Amino acid sequence: MINEFKADLKSLSSLQIYRKYVLGGDCHLLDNHRLFEIRETICEKFEIEFNDVIMVGSGKLGFSIKPSRRFGIFNDDSDIDIAIVSTKLFERIWQEAYLFKKSGADWPSSNKFFKYLSEGWIRPDKLPPSSYFEFTADWWNFFNNLTSSNRFGPFKVRGGLYHSNFFLQEYQIICIEQCIQEAS
């Protein structure tokens, strides 16, 4: 698939590549049954729509498109990356995080959290400390349990929360456009 992807970098737009490879196409790591199972488990946990759970990254493509690992093949050190696109969940966590910060609580990564928030996504590793912020503990417990279950292989399962499809698309397109520039 990597050769087809590289060939398409020369003939398709970044949006077309996003649609073809990230939203469409086969999943490299998981067969249809396992992909359904992971998406179903996540949508049930967070009470979101099934289509709001999207596998991304090297587990989906078979290789990475992010700059630090560009075209690196999925391997034993790779994660299963899940994008959760839910305006309702995103805004709930945004409000809770705002109130947490407003309370004056200790939160060393708050500036980084709000930087990513301005880009339309919540990085769980930048959430307030789990000892004070219930959602953080709940998030990590859930994804760590998915990982330790080995239902999806011996890989870490990680998730990011996006405000809308627009922000997921924009995040992915940045990396795709860098791939296009490098292929030129």
N, C-alpha and C positions, 0 to 999 in steps of 0.2 A: 504494500500500500504506500510505502514511503516514496517509491519511484513515481507512482501515479500522482501523489500529492505534489511532488516537486515539478512534474510536468504541468500540472494544473496551475501552479504558481505563475507560469508564463502565459496562460491563456484565459484564466478566470479572474474575476474581481475578488477582492478580499471578502466581500459579502457572499459571493457565490461559493467560495471555498468554505466559509463558515457554515453555510447552509448544507453543503454537500458532505463535509467531513465531521463537523461538530454536531449538528442537529440530525443529519442523515447518516446513511452508511452503517456498516456493521460495527460492532464493538469488538475490539481486538482481544480483550482479556476474557470477557464473560460471554457465555452463550446466551441465547434469548431467554432461557428459563432463569438463569442466575441474574441477568440484567433486570428482568421483571421482578424477581424476588427482592433485590436490593432497593429498587425504586419503590416497590409496594411497602416494604418495611419502613422506609423513610417517610413516605407520604402518610402512612398511618400514624407514625410517631408524632409528626408535627402538624397533623390535621390539615394537610394541603392537598392540592390536586396532583394526581399522578403525573401529568405532563409538566408539572413544575419541578420535577426531579430529573436532572440531566447529567449523565456521566460525561466528563470532559477529561482532558489531559492525555497522558501517554497510555493509560489503561484503555481509553476509548480508541485512540488513533494507532497505538502500537509504538509511538515515538512522541517525543516532547517537542513543542513549538515555543516554549518559553526560552528567553535568551540564555539563561545560565546552563541549560541542558539541550539546546537546540539540536534537534534530530537525534538525540540520544534515544536508544531503543529501550522500551519498557523492560525492566529487569527486577531482580530480587530486592533492590533498594527503592523501587518505585512505590508510589501510593495509588490507591484508587481514589480519584478526585470526583466529588459530586458537587454540582452547582444546584442549589435550591433557590428557585425564583418565586418569591412570595412577597408581594407588597404588604399584605396584612401582617405576616410574621416579622418582616423587616421593620415595619413602622412600630410594632409593639416593642421590639428589642431596642430600637432607636430611642423611643420615649423612656423606657426603663433606664437605659444608659445615660440619657440626659439628666434624669432625676438623680441618678447615682452620683454623677459628676457635680450637679448642683448642690448636693448634700455636703460636699467638701470631703468626701471619702477618699482614701488613698488609692490612686489608680495610676501607676507609673506609665502605662502605655496609652493613656487617654488621648494624647495628641496624635499618635499614630492611628488609633481607632477612628478618630474623627476625620483624619486625612482620607482613609479608605472609605469612610461613610460618604464623604463628598464625591467619591467616584462611584457611588451606587452599590457598594457591597460591604458586608460585615465579615471581617476576618476574625474567626473565633479565638485565635491566639492573641488578639488585642482586646478582647472583652475584659471587663473588670474582674478582679481576682474571684475565684469560685467560692472562697470562704465567705464572701459578702454579697455575691451576685448569683442568685439561684440558677438563672438560665445558663451561665457558664458551666457550672457543675453538671447540669442536666445534659447539655450539649456534649461535653467531653465524655461523660459516662456512657451515653448512647453510642457515640462513634467508637469509643474504646471497646465496648462490648461487641459491636459489629466486627471489629478487628479481631478480638480474641476468640470469637466464635469460629474463625477460619472457614466460615461458610462461603467466602468469596476468595479463598486462597490465603496464603500466609502474608498478606499485604495490609498495610495500614489503610483504613478507610477514613477519609477526611472530607469535610464539607465546607463550602462557603455559601453565604446567604446573600442573594442579590435582590435589590429593590424591584427590578423589572427585567424583562427580556432585553430591553434597550441596553442596560448596563452590562449584562452578561455578553451580549453581542459586541459591544464596544471594547470590553476587556479582551475578548478573544481576537477581535480584528486588529488590535494593536500588535499582537504577536504575529498574526498572519501577515500584516503589512511589512513587518521586519523580515519575515521569511521571503516575501516577494522582493524586497530591496536587496537582500543577500543573493537571491537567484539571478538578479539582473546583471 
